[in-house]
Amino acid sequence: MQNDKGSESSYLVNRAVIAAWLIFCVAAVLFGHTALGVLFGAVFLLTLTSYLWARAALKNVGFSLSAEQTYLFPQQRFSITRTIDNRKMLPLLWAEVREACDMDACALPDPNVVIEYTSPCEDGTTSITYERLYSVPLIKWRHAARVADEWEAKRRGILEISSAVVRSGDGFGLAAIGKTFPLPSPVRITVFPRRTNVSVDAILQDMWDSRSASGGYLKDRTIIKTVRDYLPGDHAKDVNMRLLARGQGLKTNTFEIVTPDTVLFVLDAATFRPVPAPEFERALSVLGSLIAGLTERGIRVSLMTSASRFFPETCTEPSAGDRARLAMLELLAAVSRQDESFSAGASGKMPDEPGRVYYAAGEPEPPDFRRLTERYPEHKVQALLPDAISGADRGIRVRGIFEFERVSSW
């Protein structure tokens, strides 16, 4: 739908014109033109009523906006609901909700609610802006009306809706007024990187290799999982002494198995500037899928990213919980290749002893890779690059980030 922005009200309804109608009415009566005076008086009353009605239309009116879902993956659909609450005795015969629309956003509504406005610029070109327009029918006094529409998550990113403009006016259609309603807290729609099939076996193998005697896993002796009969070869300290003292024979405790090692992913989005945008998005999809796959297996993962538009420079706490997984995927949704590189004190935010460190970068020789090898043992740090061969030629431990893309075993 295409439109040109016009006046909020008719030219007949403004204070100067209303005053002119009154002057014409009085003058006509004074000069003996009664019929003309009645006509001017009727127009004066009509325009004055419209003017006052429009000014009172949005008084004691509230507005709120809510999203059905705020965390999504691409191609998921969701709805957004807008509520206009008329808290006064005067009804709203009509109302409109207008919101600025970015056609390159990560989520978009139905195209039927998008209006394209064209306006000429000083240099002779035409400026095009977009708005979302929602029409609301009659709202009775002390009633609320809701309007909802369907949206679709298009690509990775974050969309914030912080305000909306509500328009209403008189019942004659002569006067209209708009009011901006800032939301108490912006509604943030987060679209995660696309989930792809990956295998985490290579990372698990790295963890097993780091603790060859225990296979990367340790027993938590504070948690007894089950008790079984003693078998030859069982360690003496695993024998349940309490049951033995009760005369119930030799029993062996089996303990909860835990993974003490953690995995730290460091993403330097600024190094992906020379990399084509589709390849950058593919790398983020792999990285997000690796984080999801490891946390679903109970491996504690942390993620470090440089400062972005929505988040400061952040390193999450190692965790395998659902909330931590969402926080890491949200950081990946916010990153951009235009973000700044890590600050000089970035290494101070990293965990002290992660089991493995994977540095995701787009350059063959990442600038902060040497800083990581100075902080952690070199055998624990590995670069994840789109082009693994060029990184290996530089003499650094490297793995192709797209090598994880295959049918997963988890």
C-alpha positions as CSV (number, residue, x, y, z in Angstrom):
1,M,0.0,0.0,0.0
2,Q,1.4,3.4,-1.0
3,N,0.4,6.8,0.4
4,D,1.6,10.3,0.8
5,K,1.6,11.8,4.3
6,G,-1.0,14.5,4.5
7,S,-2.4,16.9,7.1
8,E,-3.7,15.5,10.4
9,S,-6.9,17.6,10.0
10,S,-8.9,19.5,7.5
11,Y,-7.8,23.0,6.8
12,L,-11.3,24.1,8.0
13,V,-10.4,23.0,11.6
14,N,-7.8,25.2,13.1
15,R,-8.0,28.1,15.5
16,A,-7.5,30.8,12.9
17,V,-10.2,29.5,10.6
18,I,-12.6,28.9,13.4
19,A,-12.2,32.5,14.6
20,A,-12.7,33.7,11.0
21,W,-16.1,31.8,10.9
22,L,-17.2,33.5,14.1
23,I,-16.2,37.0,12.7
24,F,-18.1,36.3,9.4
25,C,-21.1,35.2,11.4
26,V,-21.2,38.4,13.6
27,A,-20.5,40.6,10.6
28,A,-23.3,39.1,8.5
29,V,-25.8,39.6,11.3
30,L,-24.7,43.2,11.9
31,F,-25.1,44.0,8.2
32,G,-28.6,42.5,8.0
33,H,-27.7,39.2,6.2
34,T,-29.4,36.9,8.7
35,A,-29.4,33.8,6.4
36,L,-25.7,34.2,5.7
37,G,-25.1,34.7,9.4
38,V,-26.9,31.5,10.2
39,L,-24.8,29.6,7.7
40,F,-21.6,31.0,9.0
41,G,-22.8,30.3,12.6
42,A,-23.5,26.6,11.7
43,V,-20.1,26.2,10.1
44,F,-18.5,27.8,13.2
45,L,-20.3,25.5,15.6
46,L,-19.4,22.4,13.4
47,T,-15.7,23.3,13.2
48,L,-15.5,24.2,16.9
49,T,-17.1,21.0,17.9
50,S,-14.7,19.0,15.7
51,Y,-11.8,20.9,17.1
52,L,-12.7,20.3,20.8
53,W,-13.8,16.7,20.2
54,A,-10.4,15.9,18.5
55,R,-8.5,17.5,21.4
56,A,-10.4,15.4,23.9
57,A,-10.3,12.2,22.0
58,L,-7.0,10.8,23.4
59,K,-7.2,12.1,26.9
60,N,-7.3,9.3,29.5
61,V,-6.4,6.8,26.9
62,G,-3.8,4.1,27.5
63,F,-1.8,1.9,25.1
64,S,0.1,-1.3,25.6
65,L,1.8,-3.8,23.3
66,S,2.7,-7.4,23.9
67,A,4.3,-10.2,21.9
68,E,3.2,-13.8,21.9
69,Q,6.8,-15.0,21.8
70,T,10.0,-13.1,22.1
71,Y,12.6,-15.8,21.4
72,L,12.4,-17.4,18.0
73,F,14.2,-19.1,15.2
74,P,14.0,-18.0,11.6
75,Q,10.7,-18.9,9.8
76,Q,8.8,-19.2,13.1
77,R,5.5,-17.2,13.2
78,F,4.1,-15.3,16.2
79,S,1.6,-12.6,16.9
80,I,1.8,-9.1,18.4
81,T,-1.2,-7.6,20.2
82,R,-1.9,-3.9,20.7
83,T,-4.4,-2.7,23.3
84,I,-6.1,0.7,23.4
85,D,-7.8,1.3,26.8
86,N,-10.4,4.1,26.7
87,R,-10.7,5.2,30.4
88,K,-13.1,8.2,29.9
89,M,-16.8,8.6,29.2
90,L,-16.4,9.9,25.7
91,P,-16.2,7.0,23.1
92,L,-13.6,6.7,20.4
93,L,-15.5,6.4,17.1
94,W,-12.3,5.5,15.3
95,A,-8.6,5.0,16.1
96,E,-5.4,4.1,14.3
97,V,-2.1,2.7,15.5
98,R,1.0,3.7,13.6
99,E,4.5,2.2,14.1
100,A,7.7,2.9,12.3
101,C,8.6,-0.1,10.1
102,D,12.1,-1.2,9.1
103,M,11.7,-3.5,6.0
104,D,15.2,-4.9,6.7
105,A,14.3,-6.0,10.3
106,C,14.8,-9.5,11.6
107,A,11.0,-10.0,11.9
108,L,8.2,-8.5,9.6
109,P,4.4,-8.3,9.8
110,D,1.9,-9.2,7.1
111,P,2.6,-6.9,4.1
112,N,-1.0,-5.7,4.0
113,V,-0.4,-3.6,7.1
114,V,2.7,-1.8,5.8
115,I,2.2,1.6,4.2
116,E,4.9,3.2,2.0
117,Y,5.2,6.9,2.2
118,T,7.1,9.0,-0.4
119,S,8.3,12.5,0.1
120,P,10.5,14.7,-2.1
121,C,14.0,15.7,-0.8
122,E,15.8,19.0,-1.3
123,D,18.3,17.4,-3.8
124,G,15.5,16.3,-6.0
125,T,15.4,12.6,-4.9
126,T,12.5,10.9,-3.3
127,S,12.6,9.6,0.3
128,I,10.7,6.4,1.1
129,T,9.6,5.5,4.7
130,Y,7.4,2.7,5.9
131,E,4.9,2.5,8.7
132,R,2.7,-0.2,10.1
133,L,-1.0,0.9,10.2
134,Y,-3.7,-0.8,12.2
135,S,-7.3,0.4,12.2
136,V,-9.4,0.0,15.4
137,P,-13.2,0.2,15.3
138,L,-15.5,1.9,17.8
139,I,-14.2,1.8,21.4
140,K,-17.0,2.5,23.9
141,W,-16.5,4.5,27.0
142,R,-14.5,2.7,29.6
143,H,-13.7,-0.2,27.3
144,A,-10.6,-1.6,25.7
145,A,-10.0,-2.8,22.1
146,R,-7.3,-5.1,20.9
147,V,-5.8,-5.6,17.5
148,A,-3.4,-8.4,16.7
149,D,-1.4,-9.4,13.6
150,E,0.8,-12.2,12.5
151,W,4.6,-11.8,12.2
152,E,7.3,-14.0,10.8
153,A,10.9,-14.2,11.9
154,K,13.0,-13.6,8.8
155,R,16.6,-13.8,9.9
156,R,18.9,-13.6,12.9
157,G,18.8,-10.3,14.8
158,I,17.0,-8.3,17.5
159,L,14.0,-6.0,17.0
160,E,12.9,-3.5,19.6
161,I,9.5,-1.8,19.6
162,S,9.7,1.1,22.1
163,S,6.7,3.3,21.1
164,A,3.7,3.7,18.9
165,V,1.6,6.6,17.7
166,V,-2.2,6.4,18.3
167,R,-4.4,8.7,16.2
168,S,-8.1,9.5,16.7
169,G,-10.4,12.4,16.2
170,D,-14.0,13.6,15.9
171,G,-16.8,11.7,14.4
172,F,-17.2,14.0,11.4
173,G,-13.8,13.2,10.0
174,L,-12.7,16.8,10.0
175,A,-10.1,16.8,12.8
176,A,-7.5,14.2,13.9
177,I,-4.8,14.2,16.5
178,G,-1.9,11.9,17.2
179,K,-0.2,11.0,20.4
180,T,3.1,9.1,20.9
181,F,2.9,6.4,23.6
182,P,6.3,5.2,24.8
183,L,6.2,1.7,26.2
184,P,7.3,1.3,29.9
185,S,9.8,-1.3,28.7
186,P,10.6,-2.0,25.0
187,V,9.3,-5.2,23.5
188,R,12.4,-7.0,22.3
189,I,12.0,-9.7,19.6
190,T,15.1,-12.0,19.5
191,V,15.6,-14.2,16.5
192,F,18.4,-16.8,17.1
193,P,20.8,-18.0,14.5
194,R,19.3,-20.8,12.4
195,R,19.7,-24.2,14.0
196,T,21.7,-26.6,11.8
197,N,22.8,-30.2,12.1
198,V,26.2,-30.4,13.8
199,S,28.2,-33.0,15.6
200,V,29.8,-32.2,19.0
201,D,31.8,-35.4,18.9
202,A,35.1,-33.6,18.0
203,I,34.7,-31.3,21.0
204,L,33.9,-34.1,23.4
205,Q,36.9,-36.0,22.1
206,D,39.1,-33.0,22.9
207,M,37.7,-33.1,26.5
208,W,38.3,-36.8,26.8
209,D,41.9,-36.5,25.5
210,S,42.5,-33.8,28.2
211,R,41.6,-36.3,30.9
212,S,42.6,-39.7,29.4
213,A,42.5,-41.6,32.7
214,S,38.9,-40.7,33.4
215,G,37.6,-40.2,29.9
216,G,36.8,-36.5,30.6
217,Y,34.4,-37.5,33.4
218,L,34.7,-37.6,37.2
219,K,32.7,-39.1,40.0
220,D,30.9,-36.8,42.3
221,R,31.3,-38.6,45.6
222,T,28.8,-36.4,47.4
223,I,26.0,-37.9,45.3
224,I,25.4,-41.7,45.5
225,K,23.3,-42.7,42.5
226,T,22.7,-46.4,43.3
227,V,24.1,-49.3,45.3
228,R,25.0,-52.6,43.7
229,D,26.7,-55.9,44.6
230,Y,30.4,-55.9,45.0
231,L,32.4,-57.0,42.0
232,P,36.0,-58.1,41.8
233,G,38.1,-55.0,40.9
234,D,35.9,-52.5,42.7
235,H,37.9,-49.9,44.6
236,A,37.8,-50.4,48.4
237,K,36.8,-46.8,49.0
238,D,33.7,-47.3,46.9
239,V,32.4,-50.0,49.4
240,N,29.3,-48.9,51.4
241,M,30.6,-49.2,54.9
242,R,27.3,-48.5,56.5
243,L,25.6,-51.4,54.8
244,L,28.6,-53.6,55.6
245,A,28.3,-52.7,59.3
246,R,24.7,-53.7,59.3
247,G,25.6,-57.2,58.0
248,Q,24.1,-56.7,54.5
249,G,27.3,-57.8,52.8
250,L,29.7,-56.1,50.4
251,K,27.9,-53.4,48.5
252,T,29.5,-50.9,46.1
253,N,28.4,-47.3,45.7
254,T,27.9,-45.9,42.2
255,F,28.2,-42.1,42.1
256,E,26.8,-39.4,39.9
257,I,29.1,-38.8,36.9
258,V,30.0,-35.1,36.3
259,T,32.1,-33.3,33.7
260,P,34.3,-30.8,35.5
261,D,35.6,-29.4,32.2
262,T,33.9,-26.4,30.6
263,V,34.0,-25.1,27.0
264,L,34.7,-21.4,26.3
265,F,33.7,-20.0,22.9
266,V,35.2,-16.6,22.0
267,L,33.5,-14.9,19.1
268,D,35.4,-12.0,17.5
269,A,32.7,-10.7,15.1
270,A,34.9,-7.8,13.8
271,T,37.3,-10.2,12.2
272,F,34.5,-11.5,9.9
273,R,34.2,-8.1,8.0
274,P,36.1,-9.5,5.0
275,V,34.0,-12.6,5.0
276,P,30.7,-12.6,2.9
277,A,27.6,-12.0,4.9
278,P,26.0,-15.5,4.2
279,E,29.2,-17.2,5.4
280,F,29.2,-15.1,8.6
281,E,25.6,-16.1,9.2
282,R,26.4,-19.8,8.5
283,A,29.3,-19.6,11.0
284,L,27.0,-18.2,13.7
285,S,24.5,-21.0,13.0
286,V,27.2,-23.6,13.5
287,L,28.4,-21.9,16.7
288,G,24.9,-21.6,18.1
289,S,24.1,-25.2,17.3
290,L,27.3,-26.3,19.0
291,I,26.4,-24.4,22.1
292,A,22.9,-25.9,22.1
293,G,24.2,-29.4,21.5
294,L,26.8,-29.3,24.2
295,T,24.5,-27.8,26.9
296,E,21.9,-30.4,26.0
297,R,24.5,-33.0,26.9
298,G,25.1,-31.4,30.2
299,I,28.4,-29.8,29.3
300,R,28.9,-26.4,30.9
301,V,29.6,-23.8,28.2
302,S,30.4,-20.1,28.3
303,L,30.5,-17.5,25.5
304,M,32.4,-14.3,25.2
305,T,31.5,-11.6,22.6
306,S,32.6,-8.1,22.1
307,A,30.3,-5.1,22.7
308,S,27.3,-4.9,20.3
309,R,24.4,-2.5,19.9
310,F,22.3,-4.3,22.6
311,F,24.9,-5.8,25.0
312,P,28.3,-4.7,26.4
313,E,31.4,-6.8,26.2
314,T,30.2,-10.0,27.9
315,C,31.5,-13.4,29.0
316,T,28.7,-15.6,30.4
317,E,29.2,-17.9,33.4
318,P,29.8,-21.5,32.5
319,S,26.5,-23.3,32.7
320,A,24.5,-26.0,31.0
321,G,21.1,-24.7,32.0
322,D,18.3,-23.6,29.7
323,R,18.5,-20.0,30.9
324,A,22.2,-19.8,30.2
325,R,21.6,-21.4,26.7
326,L,19.1,-18.7,25.9
327,A,21.5,-16.0,27.1
328,M,24.3,-17.2,24.8
329,L,22.0,-17.6,21.8
330,E,20.7,-14.0,22.5
331,L,24.3,-12.7,22.4
332,L,24.8,-14.4,19.0
333,A,21.6,-12.8,17.8
334,A,22.9,-9.4,18.7
335,V,26.4,-9.5,17.2
336,S,27.3,-7.7,14.0
337,R,30.4,-7.6,11.8
338,Q,30.5,-3.9,12.5
339,D,31.0,-4.4,16.2
340,E,34.3,-3.3,17.8
341,S,37.1,-5.7,18.6
342,F,37.7,-6.8,22.2
343,S,39.0,-4.3,24.7
344,A,42.4,-4.5,26.3
345,G,40.9,-5.8,29.5
346,A,38.8,-8.5,27.9
347,S,40.9,-11.4,29.1
348,G,40.1,-10.5,32.7
349,K,36.4,-11.4,32.1
350,M,37.3,-15.0,31.0
351,P,37.0,-18.0,33.3
352,D,40.1,-19.1,35.1
353,E,40.4,-22.7,33.9
354,P,38.2,-23.7,31.1
355,G,38.7,-27.2,29.7
356,R,38.7,-26.1,26.1
357,V,38.8,-22.7,24.4
358,Y,37.6,-22.2,20.8
359,Y,38.2,-18.8,19.2
360,A,35.8,-18.2,16.3
361,A,37.2,-15.6,13.9
362,G,37.1,-14.8,10.2
363,E,40.8,-13.9,9.7
364,P,43.6,-16.5,9.1
365,E,45.5,-15.1,12.0
366,P,43.1,-13.8,14.6
367,P,44.5,-10.8,16.4
368,D,43.5,-11.9,19.9
369,F,44.5,-15.6,19.5
370,R,48.0,-15.0,20.8
371,R,46.5,-13.4,23.9
372,L,44.5,-16.6,24.6
373,T,47.5,-18.8,24.2
374,E,49.4,-16.6,26.7
375,R,46.6,-16.9,29.2
376,Y,45.7,-20.6,28.8
377,P,47.9,-23.7,28.0
378,E,48.4,-23.7,24.2
379,H,47.1,-27.2,23.8
380,K,43.7,-26.1,25.1
381,V,43.2,-23.2,22.7
382,Q,42.0,-23.7,19.1
383,A,40.9,-21.3,16.4
384,L,37.7,-21.9,14.5
385,L,38.1,-20.4,11.0
386,P,36.0,-20.5,7.8
387,D,39.2,-21.5,6.0
388,A,41.1,-23.9,8.1
389,I,44.0,-24.4,5.6
390,S,45.1,-20.8,5.6
391,G,45.1,-20.8,9.4
392,A,47.2,-24.0,9.5
393,D,49.8,-22.4,7.2
394,R,50.3,-19.7,9.9
395,G,51.3,-22.3,12.4
396,I,48.3,-22.0,14.8
397,R,46.1,-24.8,16.0
398,V,43.0,-24.5,13.8
399,R,39.9,-26.3,12.8
400,G,37.4,-25.4,10.1
401,I,34.2,-24.2,11.8
402,F,32.1,-25.7,9.0
403,E,33.7,-29.2,9.7
404,F,31.1,-29.6,12.4
405,E,28.3,-29.5,9.9
406,R,27.1,-33.1,9.5
407,V,24.3,-35.4,10.8
408,S,24.5,-35.2,14.5
409,S,24.7,-38.2,16.8
410,W,22.9,-36.5,19.7
